[in-house]
Amino acid sequence: MGGVEPPAPGRRLGGRYRIDAPLARGGMATVWRAHDELLGRAVACKTLHPELAHDEALRVRFRQEAVAAAGIEHPNVVSVYDTGEDDGTAFIVMELVEGESLRQRLDRVGALDPATAGAIAGQVAIALAHAHAQGVVHRDVKPANVLLARDGMVKVTDFGIAKATGGADLTRTGMVVGTARYLSPEQVQGLPTDARTDVYALGLVLYEMLAGRPAYSGDTEFATALARLAAPPTDLTRVRPEVPAPLAAVVAAALQPEAAHRIPDAATFAELLRRAAAGVAPPVAPPAPGPVGSPAGPPTGGAPGARRTASDRGSGSAPARSRRGPGRVLRVVAFLVLLAALGVAAGMVTARIVGDDGSVRVDGAAGASEIVEVRDFDPGGDGAENPATAARAADGDPATAWSSETYATRDLGGIKPGVGLVVTLRDPARVSEVALDGAAGADVEIRIADDAPATLAGWGPVRGRGTDLAAEARIGIDPTVTGRFVLVWFTRTPASGRIDVREVRVT
């Protein structure tokens, strides 16, 4: 792919698209005003930078943008007409939007009046809701990707790093590509993303429209990305008192660091913005922000800010583990040095940031609490449930497992209320999540204590619950609970009658 000719005014791509003048340039591509000579209409033409043409992964990602956007037909989404390559130049032909980007407007005028900001965000939310309904998560919502047409229409563009729900992802496991200023906490930590990732990013965009400045900023992309893990942004009503309280409350609900506590989807976001314009606050006030670390599991319905039900918390897919080679270890060490330099607590996140014209890659995931022991717990039986294999549930090897005895029925043969594992942490911790691999189909309850009681009643109330668990499940825990001992208590087995736990992790 060496020696690709840079696009220039007057050049024809695909034998029909004449490039006229550049409109915008990013880290990956240039957008041109062009003319479709076959249909006789003005279009926008995006071309991949020649110096990137040799990178097959980027070329695939570039083509993916056309495929992802072409499947989303909506008035608030920029239409894609064509894509192809011409003498080594990859290009996408799109609808030409006469106007400016939201980035340009914010740079030009600063903060927008609340009514205008809410109306713009509402149209973006409607566009995202339609994309999500098609199974596509944008993952790079930012002012530069919001176009403001002269007729007042708002259009979302650039699905270059969009991900189809359940489909293949061009980024490696544990790696996310996005723009540092608008990354969600789950993206910063390399955790799975879903529709609520776009909700968070749009919340940041709306915050910036109202405040006249970003919700988070730092001296570097690295510091900017990490800032949202340390504290919530300054309350909008303090930054700009004239912002109506209902609108500020919607922004706060969108910017909850825990995905489970956020506005659940873009359609709800649009409806709440409509209600805020009428002076109606969200029906449920968002909870105080807890520790960042919950991944973006399956979206749930209900009011923004409301916690998921216990059964909702019982399922979800965990990120796949990455193999740790010497290179990864060196990156982690370098990252921890950077953390120390930034004054951020070590252990919060393990990541690699690569700046590229506002683009950031984050490699890693939230640090889990250190487990020093796992033992069986069988107070209703003979006191032992395969104790010799209990340690396998936290040995880091998914090929090994702790297995319960095999029971005749899923209620453990009706002979006892449950069986489980006691997980001992090195230090008392505020637990926000327990992840279980391998217990598919089981029902589980999670209890937390400062000691390890010998009876079930001694453990106190249930702090998290999951039913009919997925093979890789996450159970959300009330983040105000602190303790050193975690009881993973199974009350129902899978259909096989036996519980197998390959790995347990406590966040």
Stockholm file with secondary structure:
# STOCKHOLM 1.0

chainA/1-507         MGGVEPPAPGRRLGGRYRIDAPLARGGMATVWRAHDELLGRAVACKTLHPELAHDEALRVRFRQEAVAAAGIEHPNVVSVYDTGEDDGTAFIVMELVEGESLRQRLDRVGALDPATAGAIAGQVAIALAHAHAQGVVHRDVKPANVLLARDGMVKVTDFGIAKATGGADLTRTGMVVGTARYLSPEQVQGLPTDARTDVYALGLVLYEMLAGRPAYSGDTEFATALARLAAPPTDLTRVRPEVPAPLAAVVAAALQPEAAHRIPDAATFAELLRRAAAGVAPPVAPPAPGPVGSPAGPPTGGAPGARRTASDRGSGSAPARSRRGPGRVLRVVAFLVLLAALGVAAGMVTARIVGDDGSVRVDGAAGASEIVEVRDFDPGGDGAENPATAARAADGDPATAWSSETYATRDLGGIKPGVGLVVTLRDPARVSEVALDGAAGADVEIRIADDAPATLAGWGPVRGRGTDLAAEARIGIDPTVTGRFVLVWFTRTPASGRIDVREVRVT
#=GR chainA/1-507 SS CTTCCCCCTTCEETTTEEEEEEEEECSSEEEEEEEETTTTEEEEEEEECGGGTTCHHHHHHHHHHHHHHHTCCCTTBCCEEEEEEETTEEEEEECCCCEEEHHHHHHHHCSCCHHHHHHHHHHHHHHHHHHHHTTEECCCCCGGGEEEETTSCEEECCCTTCEETTSCCSSCTTEEEEEGGGCCHHHHTTCCCCHHHHHHHHHHHHHHHHHSSCSCCCSSHHHHHHHHHHCCCCCHHHHCTTSCHHHHHHHHHHTCSSGGGSCCCHHHHHHHHHHHHTTCCCSSCCCCCCCSCCCCCSCCCSSTTCCCCTTGGGCCCCCCCCCCCHHHHHHHHHHHHHHHHHTCCTTSBCCCCCCBTTEEEEECCBCCCCEEEEEEECTTTTSCSSGGGGGGGGSSCTTCCEECCCCSSTTGGGSSSCEEEEEEEEEEEECCEEEEESCTTCEEEEEEESSCCSSSGGGCSCCEEESSCCSEEEEECCTTCEEEEEEEEEEECCTTSCCEESEEEEC
#=GC SS_cons         CTTCCCCCTTCEETTTEEEEEEEEECSSEEEEEEEETTTTEEEEEEEECGGGTTCHHHHHHHHHHHHHHHTCCCTTBCCEEEEEEETTEEEEEECCCCEEEHHHHHHHHCSCCHHHHHHHHHHHHHHHHHHHHTTEECCCCCGGGEEEETTSCEEECCCTTCEETTSCCSSCTTEEEEEGGGCCHHHHTTCCCCHHHHHHHHHHHHHHHHHSSCSCCCSSHHHHHHHHHHCCCCCHHHHCTTSCHHHHHHHHHHTCSSGGGSCCCHHHHHHHHHHHHTTCCCSSCCCCCCCSCCCCCSCCCSSTTCCCCTTGGGCCCCCCCCCCCHHHHHHHHHHHHHHHHHTCCTTSBCCCCCCBTTEEEEECCBCCCCEEEEEEECTTTTSCSSGGGGGGGGSSCTTCCEECCCCSSTTGGGSSSCEEEEEEEEEEEECCEEEEESCTTCEEEEEEESSCCSSSGGGCSCCEEESSCCSEEEEECCTTCEEEEEEEEEEECCTTSCCEESEEEEC
//
